[in-house]
Amino acid sequence: MALRAAVAAPRGLRRLFSTSPFSSSLNPPQRPQADPSTNLFVSGLSKRTTDETLRETFSAFGEVVHAKIVKHRESGYSKGFGFVKYATLEAAGKAIEGMDGKFLDGWVIFVEYAKPRQPPTLPSQNNTNFQYGRQ
C-alpha cells in the first residue's frame, strides 16, 4: 500500500508542475491592472511591519509622500496590506519594479498601482422593494 502511494505521488506532482499549453487550470486569469498613478497598493505585509518601515523601504525609489498600513480597528495589528504614495509617476514605477515579489520583514510582498475607490452605490429609485424611513 505504501509503495503504491509513493509511485502515484510523482505523477500528481508532474501534473501540478506541468507547463503544457493545453492545461487551462495552470494559467489563472489575469487580474485587471489599474491605471498608472502615484499611489501604490502593497500586499503580503507582515504584522510586524510598521508605517515607518514601509516608508524607509520604499524611499529608496523616490520621494514618499505618504506610507500607511491598514490596521484592524480593535487589535491594532496590520491587516497585511497598505498604501505608498509617491511624488512622481517615475518613482512609483521604479518601486513596483524594485519591490514586487521581494522580501520585507521576512514576507514576500506584492506591489501594484492602487485602484481608485468606487463611490458607494445607492439603491435605484425605481426599486419598489426598498423604502426610506418608516412605513
C-alpha positions in Angstrom: 0.0 0.0 0.0 2.8 2.5 0.9 4.7 1.6 -2.2 1.6 2.4 -4.4 1.3 5.8 -2.7 4.9 6.6 -3.4 4.6 5.6 -7.0 1.4 7.7 -7.5 2.8 10.9 -5.9 5.3 11.8 -8.7 2.5 11.6 -11.3 0.4 14.1 -9.4 3.4 16.4 -9.0 4.1 16.2 -12.7 0.6 17.3 -13.4 0.9 20.1 -10.8 4.1 21.5 -12.2 3.4 20.8 -15.9 4.0 23.6 -18.4 1.7 22.2 -21.1 0.0 24.9 -23.1 -3.2 22.7 -23.2 -3.7 22.9 -19.4 -6.0 25.9 -18.7 -6.1 25.3 -14.9 -2.4 26.2 -14.7 -2.9 29.6 -16.3 -5.0 31.7 -13.9 -6.9 34.6 -15.4 -5.1 37.9 -15.3 -6.4 40.4 -12.9 -7.3 43.8 -14.4 -4.5 46.3 -14.0 -5.1 49.7 -12.6 -4.0 52.8 -14.5 -0.6 54.1 -13.5 -0.7 56.5 -10.6 1.5 57.7 -7.8 -0.5 55.6 -5.3 0.7 52.0 -4.8 -1.1 49.1 -3.2 1.3 46.8 -1.2 0.0 43.4 -0.1 1.6 40.5 1.7 2.9 42.6 4.6 3.9 41.1 8.0 2.0 42.1 11.1 5.4 43.4 12.4 5.7 45.9 9.5 5.2 49.5 10.6 4.4 52.7 8.7 8.0 53.8 9.3 9.4 50.6 7.9 7.3 50.9 4.9 8.3 54.5 4.3 12.0 53.8 4.8 12.0 50.7 2.5 10.1 52.5 -0.4 12.0 55.8 0.0 14.9 54.1 -1.9 13.0 54.6 -5.1 11.9 58.2 -4.8 10.2 60.8 -2.5 7.5 59.1 -0.5 4.6 61.5 0.3 2.6 59.1 2.4 3.0 55.5 3.6 0.2 53.8 5.5 -0.5 50.3 6.7 -4.2 49.4 7.1 -4.8 48.1 10.7 -7.5 46.2 12.4 -9.7 48.5 14.4 -9.7 46.5 17.7 -6.4 44.7 17.8 -4.3 47.3 16.0 -2.4 44.6 14.1 -1.7 45.0 10.4 -4.3 43.6 8.0 -1.4 42.6 5.7 -1.7 45.4 3.2 -1.1 49.1 2.9 -0.5 52.1 0.5 2.5 54.1 -0.5 2.1 57.4 -2.3 5.0 58.9 -4.3 5.6 62.4 -5.6 6.1 61.3 -9.2 4.9 58.5 -11.5 8.5 57.6 -12.4 9.3 56.8 -8.7 6.1 54.7 -8.4 7.1 52.7 -11.5 10.6 52.1 -10.1 9.2 51.0 -6.8 6.9 48.4 -8.5 9.9 47.1 -10.5 12.2 47.1 -7.5 9.9 45.7 -4.7 7.3 43.5 -6.4 8.0 39.9 -5.2 10.8 40.9 -2.8 11.1 40.3 0.9 10.1 42.8 3.6 10.3 41.7 7.3 10.6 38.1 6.1 7.5 38.1 3.9 7.2 38.3 0.1 5.3 41.4 -0.8 3.4 42.3 -3.9 3.3 45.9 -5.2 0.9 47.3 -7.9 -0.8 50.5 -8.8 -3.7 51.2 -6.5 -7.2 51.2 -8.0 -9.2 54.3 -7.3 -12.1 53.9 -4.8 -15.5 53.4 -6.2 -18.3 55.6 -4.8 -20.9 53.7 -2.9 -23.9 52.8 -4.9 -27.4 53.6 -3.7 -30.4 51.5 -4.4 -32.2 52.7 -7.5 -35.2 54.9 -7.0 -37.2 52.6 -9.3 -36.8 49.7 -6.8 -40.2 49.4 -5.2 -39.0 46.9 -2.5 -36.8 49.5 -0.9 -38.4 52.1 1.4 -36.7 55.1 3.1 -37.8 55.8 6.6 -40.8 54.2 8.4 -43.8 52.7 6.8 
